[in-house]
């Protein structure tokens, strides 16, 4: 069941904003087949960064995607700074 990446990003950003986090999500449509969703720091002065999130973050992310969108087993890049799934379009 296709789910718009923008809808996922909006939902995830609402979640982290409600927790007072500086982490945000944004859509990257640069991939050929599926868009990826990047995990970024919300700050106009930061251009690039390396961010190491803990397992609690990734567990909450996975739980939210399962509960809200029925998305299981998301794929991450090697640094876990972005993810994608076949149902996210």
KEKOL-66361 format. One record per residue (C-alpha): residue in one letter; chain; x, y, z. Coordinates in steps of 0.02 Angstrom, whole numbers, plus 32768, in hexadecimal, padded with zeros to 4 digits. Example, Ala and Ser with C-alpha at 12.3 -4.5 7.8 and 13.67 -1.06 7.14 Angstrom:
! KEKOL-66361
+--------+--------+------+------+------+
: residu : chaine :   px :   py :   pz :
+--------+--------+------+------+------+
:      A :      A : 8267 : 7F1F : 8186 :
:      S :      A : 82AC : 7FCB : 8165 :
+--------+--------+------+------+------+
END
This chain:
! KEKOL-66361
+--------+--------+------+------+------+
: residu : chaine :   px :   py :   pz :
+--------+--------+------+------+------+
:      X :      A : 8000 : 8000 : 8000 :
:      X :      A : 8058 : 80A0 : 7FC6 :
:      X :      A : 806F : 812A : 8046 :
:      X :      A : 80AC : 81D6 : 8013 :
:      X :      A : 8158 : 81FF : 8059 :
:      X :      A : 811C : 82AD : 8085 :
:      X :      A : 8093 : 8264 : 80F2 :
:      X :      A : 8112 : 81F8 : 814F :
:      X :      A : 8187 : 828D : 8166 :
:      X :      A : 80F9 : 82FB : 81A9 :
:      X :      A : 80C6 : 8275 : 8226 :
:      X :      A : 8178 : 8254 : 8261 :
:      X :      A : 819E : 830D : 8272 :
:      X :      A : 8101 : 8325 : 82DC :
:      X :      A : 813C : 8297 : 834B :
:      X :      A : 81EC : 82DB : 8369 :
:      X :      A : 81AF : 838F : 837A :
:      X :      A : 8137 : 8358 : 8403 :
:      X :      A : 81CD : 8310 : 8460 :
:      X :      A : 8232 : 83B1 : 844F :
:      X :      A : 82B6 : 8360 : 83E1 :
:      X :      A : 8325 : 83BF : 8366 :
:      X :      A : 831F : 8329 : 82F2 :
:      X :      A : 82B0 : 8337 : 8258 :
:      X :      A : 828A : 82D0 : 81BF :
:      X :      A : 828B : 8307 : 8109 :
:      X :      A : 8267 : 82B2 : 8064 :
:      X :      A : 82F4 : 8292 : 7FE9 :
:      X :      A : 82B2 : 826A : 7F3C :
:      X :      A : 835F : 8258 : 7EF0 :
:      X :      A : 8357 : 819A : 7EEE :
:      X :      A : 8321 : 8145 : 7E4D :
:      X :      A : 8297 : 80D2 : 7E8A :
:      X :      A : 8262 : 80FF : 7F3A :
:      X :      A : 8272 : 81A2 : 7F9A :
:      X :      A : 82D9 : 819D : 8037 :
:      X :      A : 82B2 : 81F7 : 80D8 :
:      X :      A : 8346 : 8250 : 8125 :
:      X :      A : 8361 : 8268 : 81DF :
:      X :      A : 83A2 : 8319 : 81F7 :
:      X :      A : 83C0 : 839D : 827C :
:      X :      A : 8345 : 842D : 8275 :
:      X :      A : 83B3 : 84C7 : 826E :
:      X :      A : 83CB : 8548 : 81E4 :
:      X :      A : 8484 : 8559 : 820D :
:      X :      A : 84B3 : 84A3 : 81F9 :
:      X :      A : 84DE : 846C : 8149 :
:      X :      A : 8526 : 83BF : 8167 :
:      X :      A : 8543 : 8352 : 81FE :
:      X :      A : 855D : 82A3 : 8240 :
:      X :      A : 84D7 : 826D : 82B8 :
:      X :      A : 84D9 : 81CE : 831D :
:      X :      A : 842D : 81A7 : 835F :
:      X :      A : 8419 : 8125 : 83E8 :
:      X :      A : 83B1 : 8086 : 83DE :
:      X :      A : 8322 : 80D8 : 843D :
:      X :      A : 830B : 8151 : 83AA :
:      X :      A : 8308 : 80C6 : 8329 :
:      X :      A : 8291 : 805D : 8392 :
:      X :      A : 8219 : 80F0 : 83A3 :
:      X :      A : 8227 : 8110 : 82E8 :
:      X :      A : 8200 : 805A : 82BE :
:      X :      A : 8170 : 8054 : 833A :
:      X :      A : 8123 : 80F3 : 82F4 :
:      X :      A : 812E : 80B4 : 8241 :
:      X :      A : 80E0 : 800E : 8273 :
:      X :      A : 8051 : 805C : 82D6 :
:      X :      A : 8028 : 80ED : 8262 :
:      X :      A : 804E : 80A6 : 81B5 :
:      X :      A : 805E : 7FE8 : 81CA :
:      X :      A : 8111 : 7FF6 : 8188 :
:      X :      A : 8188 : 7F6E : 81C1 :
:      X :      A : 8240 : 7F4D : 819D :
:      X :      A : 827B : 7FF5 : 815B :
:      X :      A : 8325 : 7FFB : 8106 :
:      X :      A : 83AE : 8073 : 813D :
:      X :      A : 844C : 80B0 : 80E9 :
:      X :      A : 84F1 : 807C : 8139 :
:      X :      A : 84F2 : 810E : 81B6 :
:      X :      A : 8438 : 8100 : 81DD :
:      X :      A : 8421 : 81B7 : 81AE :
:      X :      A : 8397 : 8191 : 8131 :
:      X :      A : 831A : 8106 : 8112 :
:      X :      A : 82A1 : 80C7 : 808F :
:      X :      A : 821B : 8044 : 8077 :
:      X :      A : 81C4 : 7FFC : 7FDE :
:      X :      A : 811B : 8041 : 8018 :
:      X :      A : 815C : 80F3 : 802D :
:      X :      A : 814B : 814D : 7F86 :
+--------+--------+------+------+------+
END
